[in-house]
Amino acid sequence: MKIYVDADACPVKQTIISMAHEHEIPVVLVKSFAHFSHDDNQPGVETIYVDTGAEAADYRIMQLAHRGDMIITQDYGLASLGLSKGCIVLHHKGFEYSNDNIDQLLQSRYASAMARKSGKRTKGPKAMSAEDVQKFSELLQSKLG
C-alpha cells in the first residue's frame, strides 16, 4: 500500500506522514509547482510536482494509484475515480468516501456549481477544527491497522 495525498490544500499532511511512518507505509505528496518547497524532503515521503492546471494533481494521482492504495483528498471527483479503481479514499475532515455516499456528494457539488453559475452565493467549506483533525487521525489509524 501507498498513501497518495492531494497535497496542495491538505491541512493534515504532517499527521499522515507521521502515522504512515509508524506503519512503514510510503507517502506520495502530489502538489503543483506553485507550492514548491525545499523543505519537502522527508524520509518515506516522495513529493511529485505537477503543472498548476485545475486537475493536474488528480490526473497524476490516478496514473500512480493502484487497487488497495489510499488516496486522501477533498476533491469529490478524484474520490469517485479512486473508488472506481479500488482505492481507499479519505477526506481530511475525517470521513471515508464510499460507493454509498459518493453520488450524493457529487450531486451536491453539481448543485452548488449551478447555483454559483446563476449568480447565487454558496458557503465555502467550514474551517478545519481540532475535532476534525482528531476525527481524521482516528479514521486513518483504523485504516492503517
Phi and psi in radians as a Rosetta constraint file:
Dihedral C 1 N 2 CA 2 C 2 CIRCULARHARMONIC -2.180 0.35
Dihedral N 2 CA 2 C 2 N 3 CIRCULARHARMONIC 2.702 0.35
Dihedral C 2 N 3 CA 3 C 3 CIRCULARHARMONIC -1.923 0.35
Dihedral N 3 CA 3 C 3 N 4 CIRCULARHARMONIC 2.101 0.35
Dihedral C 3 N 4 CA 4 C 4 CIRCULARHARMONIC -1.803 0.35
Dihedral N 4 CA 4 C 4 N 5 CIRCULARHARMONIC 2.245 0.35
Dihedral C 4 N 5 CA 5 C 5 CIRCULARHARMONIC -2.043 0.35
Dihedral N 5 CA 5 C 5 N 6 CIRCULARHARMONIC 2.156 0.35
Dihedral C 5 N 6 CA 6 C 6 CIRCULARHARMONIC -1.298 0.35
Dihedral N 6 CA 6 C 6 N 7 CIRCULARHARMONIC 1.589 0.35
Dihedral C 6 N 7 CA 7 C 7 CIRCULARHARMONIC -1.614 0.35
Dihedral N 7 CA 7 C 7 N 8 CIRCULARHARMONIC -0.172 0.35
Dihedral C 7 N 8 CA 8 C 8 CIRCULARHARMONIC -0.975 0.35
Dihedral N 8 CA 8 C 8 N 9 CIRCULARHARMONIC -0.818 0.35
Dihedral C 8 N 9 CA 9 C 9 CIRCULARHARMONIC -2.076 0.35
Dihedral N 9 CA 9 C 9 N 10 CIRCULARHARMONIC 0.385 0.35
Dihedral C 9 N 10 CA 10 C 10 CIRCULARHARMONIC -1.440 0.35
Dihedral N 10 CA 10 C 10 N 11 CIRCULARHARMONIC 2.025 0.35
Dihedral C 10 N 11 CA 11 C 11 CIRCULARHARMONIC -1.450 0.35
Dihedral N 11 CA 11 C 11 N 12 CIRCULARHARMONIC -0.033 0.35
Dihedral C 11 N 12 CA 12 C 12 CIRCULARHARMONIC -2.066 0.35
Dihedral N 12 CA 12 C 12 N 13 CIRCULARHARMONIC 0.470 0.35
Dihedral C 12 N 13 CA 13 C 13 CIRCULARHARMONIC -0.989 0.35
Dihedral N 13 CA 13 C 13 N 14 CIRCULARHARMONIC -0.809 0.35
Dihedral C 13 N 14 CA 14 C 14 CIRCULARHARMONIC -1.147 0.35
Dihedral N 14 CA 14 C 14 N 15 CIRCULARHARMONIC -0.628 0.35
Dihedral C 14 N 15 CA 15 C 15 CIRCULARHARMONIC -1.084 0.35
Dihedral N 15 CA 15 C 15 N 16 CIRCULARHARMONIC -0.804 0.35
Dihedral C 15 N 16 CA 16 C 16 CIRCULARHARMONIC -1.062 0.35
Dihedral N 16 CA 16 C 16 N 17 CIRCULARHARMONIC -0.849 0.35
Dihedral C 16 N 17 CA 17 C 17 CIRCULARHARMONIC -1.076 0.35
Dihedral N 17 CA 17 C 17 N 18 CIRCULARHARMONIC -0.791 0.35
Dihedral C 17 N 18 CA 18 C 18 CIRCULARHARMONIC -1.082 0.35
Dihedral N 18 CA 18 C 18 N 19 CIRCULARHARMONIC -0.833 0.35
Dihedral C 18 N 19 CA 19 C 19 CIRCULARHARMONIC -1.200 0.35
Dihedral N 19 CA 19 C 19 N 20 CIRCULARHARMONIC -0.692 0.35
Dihedral C 19 N 20 CA 20 C 20 CIRCULARHARMONIC -1.124 0.35
Dihedral N 20 CA 20 C 20 N 21 CIRCULARHARMONIC -0.695 0.35
Dihedral C 20 N 21 CA 21 C 21 CIRCULARHARMONIC -1.055 0.35
Dihedral N 21 CA 21 C 21 N 22 CIRCULARHARMONIC -0.732 0.35
Dihedral C 21 N 22 CA 22 C 22 CIRCULARHARMONIC -1.037 0.35
Dihedral N 22 CA 22 C 22 N 23 CIRCULARHARMONIC -0.591 0.35
Dihedral C 22 N 23 CA 23 C 23 CIRCULARHARMONIC -1.722 0.35
Dihedral N 23 CA 23 C 23 N 24 CIRCULARHARMONIC 0.077 0.35
Dihedral C 23 N 24 CA 24 C 24 CIRCULARHARMONIC 0.977 0.35
Dihedral N 24 CA 24 C 24 N 25 CIRCULARHARMONIC 0.774 0.35
Dihedral C 24 N 25 CA 25 C 25 CIRCULARHARMONIC -1.912 0.35
Dihedral N 25 CA 25 C 25 N 26 CIRCULARHARMONIC 2.228 0.35
Dihedral C 25 N 26 CA 26 C 26 CIRCULARHARMONIC -1.211 0.35
Dihedral N 26 CA 26 C 26 N 27 CIRCULARHARMONIC 2.541 0.35
Dihedral C 26 N 27 CA 27 C 27 CIRCULARHARMONIC -2.049 0.35
Dihedral N 27 CA 27 C 27 N 28 CIRCULARHARMONIC 2.380 0.35
Dihedral C 27 N 28 CA 28 C 28 CIRCULARHARMONIC -2.094 0.35
Dihedral N 28 CA 28 C 28 N 29 CIRCULARHARMONIC 2.003 0.35
Dihedral C 28 N 29 CA 29 C 29 CIRCULARHARMONIC -1.612 0.35
Dihedral N 29 CA 29 C 29 N 30 CIRCULARHARMONIC 2.194 0.35
Dihedral C 29 N 30 CA 30 C 30 CIRCULARHARMONIC -1.976 0.35
Dihedral N 30 CA 30 C 30 N 31 CIRCULARHARMONIC 2.080 0.35
Dihedral C 30 N 31 CA 31 C 31 CIRCULARHARMONIC -2.530 0.35
Dihedral N 31 CA 31 C 31 N 32 CIRCULARHARMONIC 2.837 0.35
Dihedral C 31 N 32 CA 32 C 32 CIRCULARHARMONIC -1.390 0.35
Dihedral N 32 CA 32 C 32 N 33 CIRCULARHARMONIC 2.733 0.35
Dihedral C 32 N 33 CA 33 C 33 CIRCULARHARMONIC -1.006 0.35
Dihedral N 33 CA 33 C 33 N 34 CIRCULARHARMONIC -0.427 0.35
Dihedral C 33 N 34 CA 34 C 34 CIRCULARHARMONIC -1.106 0.35
Dihedral N 34 CA 34 C 34 N 35 CIRCULARHARMONIC -0.332 0.35
Dihedral C 34 N 35 CA 35 C 35 CIRCULARHARMONIC -1.907 0.35
Dihedral N 35 CA 35 C 35 N 36 CIRCULARHARMONIC 0.452 0.35
Dihedral C 35 N 36 CA 36 C 36 CIRCULARHARMONIC -1.068 0.35
Dihedral N 36 CA 36 C 36 N 37 CIRCULARHARMONIC 2.441 0.35
Dihedral C 36 N 37 CA 37 C 37 CIRCULARHARMONIC -2.597 0.35
Dihedral N 37 CA 37 C 37 N 38 CIRCULARHARMONIC 2.456 0.35
Dihedral C 37 N 38 CA 38 C 38 CIRCULARHARMONIC -1.313 0.35
Dihedral N 38 CA 38 C 38 N 39 CIRCULARHARMONIC -0.204 0.35
Dihedral C 38 N 39 CA 39 C 39 CIRCULARHARMONIC -1.494 0.35
Dihedral N 39 CA 39 C 39 N 40 CIRCULARHARMONIC 0.103 0.35
Dihedral C 39 N 40 CA 40 C 40 CIRCULARHARMONIC -1.364 0.35
Dihedral N 40 CA 40 C 40 N 41 CIRCULARHARMONIC -0.188 0.35
Dihedral C 40 N 41 CA 41 C 41 CIRCULARHARMONIC -1.371 0.35
Dihedral N 41 CA 41 C 41 N 42 CIRCULARHARMONIC 1.898 0.35
Dihedral C 41 N 42 CA 42 C 42 CIRCULARHARMONIC -2.364 0.35
Dihedral N 42 CA 42 C 42 N 43 CIRCULARHARMONIC 2.556 0.35
Dihedral C 42 N 43 CA 43 C 43 CIRCULARHARMONIC -1.026 0.35
Dihedral N 43 CA 43 C 43 N 44 CIRCULARHARMONIC 2.353 0.35
Dihedral C 43 N 44 CA 44 C 44 CIRCULARHARMONIC 1.363 0.35
Dihedral N 44 CA 44 C 44 N 45 CIRCULARHARMONIC 0.101 0.35
Dihedral C 44 N 45 CA 45 C 45 CIRCULARHARMONIC -2.173 0.35
Dihedral N 45 CA 45 C 45 N 46 CIRCULARHARMONIC 2.201 0.35
Dihedral C 45 N 46 CA 46 C 46 CIRCULARHARMONIC -1.876 0.35
Dihedral N 46 CA 46 C 46 N 47 CIRCULARHARMONIC 2.341 0.35
Dihedral C 46 N 47 CA 47 C 47 CIRCULARHARMONIC -1.964 0.35
Dihedral N 47 CA 47 C 47 N 48 CIRCULARHARMONIC 2.212 0.35
Dihedral C 47 N 48 CA 48 C 48 CIRCULARHARMONIC -2.007 0.35
Dihedral N 48 CA 48 C 48 N 49 CIRCULARHARMONIC 2.205 0.35
Dihedral C 48 N 49 CA 49 C 49 CIRCULARHARMONIC -1.750 0.35
Dihedral N 49 CA 49 C 49 N 50 CIRCULARHARMONIC 2.461 0.35
Dihedral C 49 N 50 CA 50 C 50 CIRCULARHARMONIC -2.246 0.35
Dihedral N 50 CA 50 C 50 N 51 CIRCULARHARMONIC 2.916 0.35
Dihedral C 50 N 51 CA 51 C 51 CIRCULARHARMONIC -0.991 0.35
Dihedral N 51 CA 51 C 51 N 52 CIRCULARHARMONIC 2.889 0.35
Dihedral C 51 N 52 CA 52 C 52 CIRCULARHARMONIC -1.481 0.35
Dihedral N 52 CA 52 C 52 N 53 CIRCULARHARMONIC 0.147 0.35
Dihedral C 52 N 53 CA 53 C 53 CIRCULARHARMONIC -1.032 0.35
Dihedral N 53 CA 53 C 53 N 54 CIRCULARHARMONIC 2.727 0.35
Dihedral C 53 N 54 CA 54 C 54 CIRCULARHARMONIC -0.945 0.35
Dihedral N 54 CA 54 C 54 N 55 CIRCULARHARMONIC -0.772 0.35
Dihedral C 54 N 55 CA 55 C 55 CIRCULARHARMONIC -1.976 0.35
Dihedral N 55 CA 55 C 55 N 56 CIRCULARHARMONIC 0.281 0.35
Dihedral C 55 N 56 CA 56 C 56 CIRCULARHARMONIC -1.028 0.35
Dihedral N 56 CA 56 C 56 N 57 CIRCULARHARMONIC -0.771 0.35
Dihedral C 56 N 57 CA 57 C 57 CIRCULARHARMONIC -1.147 0.35
Dihedral N 57 CA 57 C 57 N 58 CIRCULARHARMONIC -0.709 0.35
Dihedral C 57 N 58 CA 58 C 58 CIRCULARHARMONIC -1.058 0.35
Dihedral N 58 CA 58 C 58 N 59 CIRCULARHARMONIC -0.824 0.35
Dihedral C 58 N 59 CA 59 C 59 CIRCULARHARMONIC -1.070 0.35
Dihedral N 59 CA 59 C 59 N 60 CIRCULARHARMONIC -0.730 0.35
Dihedral C 59 N 60 CA 60 C 60 CIRCULARHARMONIC -1.162 0.35
Dihedral N 60 CA 60 C 60 N 61 CIRCULARHARMONIC -0.729 0.35
Dihedral C 60 N 61 CA 61 C 61 CIRCULARHARMONIC -1.066 0.35
Dihedral N 61 CA 61 C 61 N 62 CIRCULARHARMONIC -0.742 0.35
Dihedral C 61 N 62 CA 62 C 62 CIRCULARHARMONIC -1.188 0.35
Dihedral N 62 CA 62 C 62 N 63 CIRCULARHARMONIC -0.502 0.35
Dihedral C 62 N 63 CA 63 C 63 CIRCULARHARMONIC -1.188 0.35
Dihedral N 63 CA 63 C 63 N 64 CIRCULARHARMONIC -0.613 0.35
Dihedral C 63 N 64 CA 64 C 64 CIRCULARHARMONIC -1.575 0.35
Dihedral N 64 CA 64 C 64 N 65 CIRCULARHARMONIC -0.606 0.35
Dihedral C 64 N 65 CA 65 C 65 CIRCULARHARMONIC -1.272 0.35
Dihedral N 65 CA 65 C 65 N 66 CIRCULARHARMONIC 2.557 0.35
Dihedral C 65 N 66 CA 66 C 66 CIRCULARHARMONIC -2.204 0.35
Dihedral N 66 CA 66 C 66 N 67 CIRCULARHARMONIC 2.857 0.35
Dihedral C 66 N 67 CA 67 C 67 CIRCULARHARMONIC -0.869 0.35
Dihedral N 67 CA 67 C 67 N 68 CIRCULARHARMONIC 2.314 0.35
Dihedral C 67 N 68 CA 68 C 68 CIRCULARHARMONIC 1.593 0.35
Dihedral N 68 CA 68 C 68 N 69 CIRCULARHARMONIC -0.229 0.35
Dihedral C 68 N 69 CA 69 C 69 CIRCULARHARMONIC -1.290 0.35
Dihedral N 69 CA 69 C 69 N 70 CIRCULARHARMONIC 2.924 0.35
Dihedral C 69 N 70 CA 70 C 70 CIRCULARHARMONIC -1.984 0.35
Dihedral N 70 CA 70 C 70 N 71 CIRCULARHARMONIC 2.417 0.35
Dihedral C 70 N 71 CA 71 C 71 CIRCULARHARMONIC -2.123 0.35
Dihedral N 71 CA 71 C 71 N 72 CIRCULARHARMONIC 2.331 0.35
Dihedral C 71 N 72 CA 72 C 72 CIRCULARHARMONIC -2.056 0.35
Dihedral N 72 CA 72 C 72 N 73 CIRCULARHARMONIC 2.055 0.35
Dihedral C 72 N 73 CA 73 C 73 CIRCULARHARMONIC -2.700 0.35
Dihedral N 73 CA 73 C 73 N 74 CIRCULARHARMONIC 2.739 0.35
Dihedral C 73 N 74 CA 74 C 74 CIRCULARHARMONIC -1.802 0.35
Dihedral N 74 CA 74 C 74 N 75 CIRCULARHARMONIC 0.006 0.35
Dihedral C 74 N 75 CA 75 C 75 CIRCULARHARMONIC -1.546 0.35
Dihedral N 75 CA 75 C 75 N 76 CIRCULARHARMONIC 2.017 0.35
Dihedral C 75 N 76 CA 76 C 76 CIRCULARHARMONIC -1.144 0.35
Dihedral N 76 CA 76 C 76 N 77 CIRCULARHARMONIC -0.594 0.35
Dihedral C 76 N 77 CA 77 C 77 CIRCULARHARMONIC -1.104 0.35
Dihedral N 77 CA 77 C 77 N 78 CIRCULARHARMONIC -0.838 0.35
Dihedral C 77 N 78 CA 78 C 78 CIRCULARHARMONIC -1.087 0.35
Dihedral N 78 CA 78 C 78 N 79 CIRCULARHARMONIC -0.699 0.35
Dihedral C 78 N 79 CA 79 C 79 CIRCULARHARMONIC -1.026 0.35
Dihedral N 79 CA 79 C 79 N 80 CIRCULARHARMONIC -0.773 0.35
Dihedral C 79 N 80 CA 80 C 80 CIRCULARHARMONIC -1.069 0.35
Dihedral N 80 CA 80 C 80 N 81 CIRCULARHARMONIC -0.778 0.35
Dihedral C 80 N 81 CA 81 C 81 CIRCULARHARMONIC -1.125 0.35
Dihedral N 81 CA 81 C 81 N 82 CIRCULARHARMONIC -0.724 0.35
Dihedral C 81 N 82 CA 82 C 82 CIRCULARHARMONIC -1.086 0.35
Dihedral N 82 CA 82 C 82 N 83 CIRCULARHARMONIC -0.739 0.35
Dihedral C 82 N 83 CA 83 C 83 CIRCULARHARMONIC -1.073 0.35
Dihedral N 83 CA 83 C 83 N 84 CIRCULARHARMONIC -0.733 0.35
Dihedral C 83 N 84 CA 84 C 84 CIRCULARHARMONIC -1.155 0.35
Dihedral N 84 CA 84 C 84 N 85 CIRCULARHARMONIC -0.365 0.35
Dihedral C 84 N 85 CA 85 C 85 CIRCULARHARMONIC -1.599 0.35
Dihedral N 85 CA 85 C 85 N 86 CIRCULARHARMONIC -0.049 0.35
Dihedral C 85 N 86 CA 86 C 86 CIRCULARHARMONIC 1.510 0.35
Dihedral N 86 CA 86 C 86 N 87 CIRCULARHARMONIC 0.404 0.35
Dihedral C 86 N 87 CA 87 C 87 CIRCULARHARMONIC -1.593 0.35
Dihedral N 87 CA 87 C 87 N 88 CIRCULARHARMONIC 2.742 0.35
Dihedral C 87 N 88 CA 88 C 88 CIRCULARHARMONIC -1.487 0.35
Dihedral N 88 CA 88 C 88 N 89 CIRCULARHARMONIC 2.229 0.35
Dihedral C 88 N 89 CA 89 C 89 CIRCULARHARMONIC -2.203 0.35
Dihedral N 89 CA 89 C 89 N 90 CIRCULARHARMONIC 2.155 0.35
Dihedral C 89 N 90 CA 90 C 90 CIRCULARHARMONIC -2.084 0.35
Dihedral N 90 CA 90 C 90 N 91 CIRCULARHARMONIC 2.595 0.35
Dihedral C 90 N 91 CA 91 C 91 CIRCULARHARMONIC -1.726 0.35
Dihedral N 91 CA 91 C 91 N 92 CIRCULARHARMONIC 2.517 0.35
Dihedral C 91 N 92 CA 92 C 92 CIRCULARHARMONIC -1.169 0.35
Dihedral N 92 CA 92 C 92 N 93 CIRCULARHARMONIC -0.181 0.35
Dihedral C 92 N 93 CA 93 C 93 CIRCULARHARMONIC -1.527 0.35
Dihedral N 93 CA 93 C 93 N 94 CIRCULARHARMONIC 0.046 0.35
Dihedral C 93 N 94 CA 94 C 94 CIRCULARHARMONIC 1.723 0.35
Dihedral N 94 CA 94 C 94 N 95 CIRCULARHARMONIC 0.505 0.35
Dihedral C 94 N 95 CA 95 C 95 CIRCULARHARMONIC -2.277 0.35
Dihedral N 95 CA 95 C 95 N 96 CIRCULARHARMONIC 2.703 0.35
Dihedral C 95 N 96 CA 96 C 96 CIRCULARHARMONIC -1.722 0.35
Dihedral N 96 CA 96 C 96 N 97 CIRCULARHARMONIC 2.324 0.35
Dihedral C 96 N 97 CA 97 C 97 CIRCULARHARMONIC -1.282 0.35
Dihedral N 97 CA 97 C 97 N 98 CIRCULARHARMONIC 2.527 0.35
Dihedral C 97 N 98 CA 98 C 98 CIRCULARHARMONIC -2.564 0.35
Dihedral N 98 CA 98 C 98 N 99 CIRCULARHARMONIC 2.963 0.35
Dihedral C 98 N 99 CA 99 C 99 CIRCULARHARMONIC -1.153 0.35
Dihedral N 99 CA 99 C 99 N 100 CIRCULARHARMONIC -0.321 0.35
Dihedral C 99 N 100 CA 100 C 100 CIRCULARHARMONIC -1.422 0.35
Dihedral N 100 CA 100 C 100 N 101 CIRCULARHARMONIC -0.451 0.35
Dihedral C 100 N 101 CA 101 C 101 CIRCULARHARMONIC -1.991 0.35
Dihedral N 101 CA 101 C 101 N 102 CIRCULARHARMONIC -0.202 0.35
Dihedral C 101 N 102 CA 102 C 102 CIRCULARHARMONIC -1.194 0.35
Dihedral N 102 CA 102 C 102 N 103 CIRCULARHARMONIC -0.662 0.35
Dihedral C 102 N 103 CA 103 C 103 CIRCULARHARMONIC -1.086 0.35
Dihedral N 103 CA 103 C 103 N 104 CIRCULARHARMONIC -0.758 0.35
Dihedral C 103 N 104 CA 104 C 104 CIRCULARHARMONIC -1.136 0.35
Dihedral N 104 CA 104 C 104 N 105 CIRCULARHARMONIC -0.697 0.35
Dihedral C 104 N 105 CA 105 C 105 CIRCULARHARMONIC -1.139 0.35
Dihedral N 105 CA 105 C 105 N 106 CIRCULARHARMONIC -0.745 0.35
Dihedral C 105 N 106 CA 106 C 106 CIRCULARHARMONIC -1.145 0.35
Dihedral N 106 CA 106 C 106 N 107 CIRCULARHARMONIC -0.672 0.35
Dihedral C 106 N 107 CA 107 C 107 CIRCULARHARMONIC -1.128 0.35
Dihedral N 107 CA 107 C 107 N 108 CIRCULARHARMONIC -0.723 0.35
Dihedral C 107 N 108 CA 108 C 108 CIRCULARHARMONIC -1.185 0.35
Dihedral N 108 CA 108 C 108 N 109 CIRCULARHARMONIC -0.627 0.35
Dihedral C 108 N 109 CA 109 C 109 CIRCULARHARMONIC -1.109 0.35
Dihedral N 109 CA 109 C 109 N 110 CIRCULARHARMONIC -0.742 0.35
Dihedral C 109 N 110 CA 110 C 110 CIRCULARHARMONIC -1.121 0.35
Dihedral N 110 CA 110 C 110 N 111 CIRCULARHARMONIC -0.782 0.35
Dihedral C 110 N 111 CA 111 C 111 CIRCULARHARMONIC -1.070 0.35
Dihedral N 111 CA 111 C 111 N 112 CIRCULARHARMONIC -0.722 0.35
Dihedral C 111 N 112 CA 112 C 112 CIRCULARHARMONIC -1.147 0.35
Dihedral N 112 CA 112 C 112 N 113 CIRCULARHARMONIC -0.700 0.35
Dihedral C 112 N 113 CA 113 C 113 CIRCULARHARMONIC -1.118 0.35
Dihedral N 113 CA 113 C 113 N 114 CIRCULARHARMONIC -0.714 0.35
Dihedral C 113 N 114 CA 114 C 114 CIRCULARHARMONIC -1.178 0.35
Dihedral N 114 CA 114 C 114 N 115 CIRCULARHARMONIC -0.666 0.35
Dihedral C 114 N 115 CA 115 C 115 CIRCULARHARMONIC -1.110 0.35
Dihedral N 115 CA 115 C 115 N 116 CIRCULARHARMONIC -0.770 0.35
Dihedral C 115 N 116 CA 116 C 116 CIRCULARHARMONIC -1.131 0.35
Dihedral N 116 CA 116 C 116 N 117 CIRCULARHARMONIC -0.659 0.35
Dihedral C 116 N 117 CA 117 C 117 CIRCULARHARMONIC -1.118 0.35
Dihedral N 117 CA 117 C 117 N 118 CIRCULARHARMONIC -0.548 0.35
Dihedral C 117 N 118 CA 118 C 118 CIRCULARHARMONIC -1.530 0.35
Dihedral N 118 CA 118 C 118 N 119 CIRCULARHARMONIC 0.117 0.35
Dihedral C 118 N 119 CA 119 C 119 CIRCULARHARMONIC 1.718 0.35
Dihedral N 119 CA 119 C 119 N 120 CIRCULARHARMONIC -0.034 0.35
Dihedral C 119 N 120 CA 120 C 120 CIRCULARHARMONIC -1.414 0.35
Dihedral N 120 CA 120 C 120 N 121 CIRCULARHARMONIC 2.665 0.35
Dihedral C 120 N 121 CA 121 C 121 CIRCULARHARMONIC -1.627 0.35
Dihedral N 121 CA 121 C 121 N 122 CIRCULARHARMONIC 2.442 0.35
Dihedral C 121 N 122 CA 122 C 122 CIRCULARHARMONIC -2.141 0.35
Dihedral N 122 CA 122 C 122 N 123 CIRCULARHARMONIC 2.704 0.35
Dihedral C 122 N 123 CA 123 C 123 CIRCULARHARMONIC -1.323 0.35
Dihedral N 123 CA 123 C 123 N 124 CIRCULARHARMONIC 2.496 0.35
Dihedral C 123 N 124 CA 124 C 124 CIRCULARHARMONIC -1.455 0.35
Dihedral N 124 CA 124 C 124 N 125 CIRCULARHARMONIC -3.129 0.35
Dihedral C 124 N 125 CA 125 C 125 CIRCULARHARMONIC -1.181 0.35
Dihedral N 125 CA 125 C 125 N 126 CIRCULARHARMONIC 2.606 0.35
Dihedral C 125 N 126 CA 126 C 126 CIRCULARHARMONIC -1.204 0.35
Dihedral N 126 CA 126 C 126 N 127 CIRCULARHARMONIC 2.655 0.35
Dihedral C 126 N 127 CA 127 C 127 CIRCULARHARMONIC -1.082 0.35
Dihedral N 127 CA 127 C 127 N 128 CIRCULARHARMONIC 2.613 0.35
Dihedral C 127 N 128 CA 128 C 128 CIRCULARHARMONIC -1.197 0.35
Dihedral N 128 CA 128 C 128 N 129 CIRCULARHARMONIC 2.263 0.35
Dihedral C 128 N 129 CA 129 C 129 CIRCULARHARMONIC -1.892 0.35
Dihedral N 129 CA 129 C 129 N 130 CIRCULARHARMONIC 2.908 0.35
Dihedral C 129 N 130 CA 130 C 130 CIRCULARHARMONIC -1.066 0.35
Dihedral N 130 CA 130 C 130 N 131 CIRCULARHARMONIC -0.605 0.35
Dihedral C 130 N 131 CA 131 C 131 CIRCULARHARMONIC -1.136 0.35
Dihedral N 131 CA 131 C 131 N 132 CIRCULARHARMONIC -0.689 0.35
Dihedral C 131 N 132 CA 132 C 132 CIRCULARHARMONIC -1.087 0.35
Dihedral N 132 CA 132 C 132 N 133 CIRCULARHARMONIC -0.760 0.35
Dihedral C 132 N 133 CA 133 C 133 CIRCULARHARMONIC -1.092 0.35
Dihedral N 133 CA 133 C 133 N 134 CIRCULARHARMONIC -0.763 0.35
Dihedral C 133 N 134 CA 134 C 134 CIRCULARHARMONIC -1.089 0.35
Dihedral N 134 CA 134 C 134 N 135 CIRCULARHARMONIC -0.784 0.35
Dihedral C 134 N 135 CA 135 C 135 CIRCULARHARMONIC -1.064 0.35
Dihedral N 135 CA 135 C 135 N 136 CIRCULARHARMONIC -0.767 0.35
Dihedral C 135 N 136 CA 136 C 136 CIRCULARHARMONIC -1.097 0.35
Dihedral N 136 CA 136 C 136 N 137 CIRCULARHARMONIC -0.815 0.35
Dihedral C 136 N 137 CA 137 C 137 CIRCULARHARMONIC -1.003 0.35
Dihedral N 137 CA 137 C 137 N 138 CIRCULARHARMONIC -0.776 0.35
Dihedral C 137 N 138 CA 138 C 138 CIRCULARHARMONIC -1.131 0.35
Dihedral N 138 CA 138 C 138 N 139 CIRCULARHARMONIC -0.732 0.35
Dihedral C 138 N 139 CA 139 C 139 CIRCULARHARMONIC -1.106 0.35
Dihedral N 139 CA 139 C 139 N 140 CIRCULARHARMONIC -0.834 0.35
Dihedral C 139 N 140 CA 140 C 140 CIRCULARHARMONIC -1.066 0.35
Dihedral N 140 CA 140 C 140 N 141 CIRCULARHARMONIC -0.775 0.35
Dihedral C 140 N 141 CA 141 C 141 CIRCULARHARMONIC -1.038 0.35
Dihedral N 141 CA 141 C 141 N 142 CIRCULARHARMONIC -0.720 0.35
Dihedral C 141 N 142 CA 142 C 142 CIRCULARHARMONIC -1.144 0.35
Dihedral N 142 CA 142 C 142 N 143 CIRCULARHARMONIC -0.545 0.35
Dihedral C 142 N 143 CA 143 C 143 CIRCULARHARMONIC -1.388 0.35
Dihedral N 143 CA 143 C 143 N 144 CIRCULARHARMONIC -0.498 0.35
Dihedral C 143 N 144 CA 144 C 144 CIRCULARHARMONIC -1.495 0.35
Dihedral N 144 CA 144 C 144 N 145 CIRCULARHARMONIC -0.298 0.35
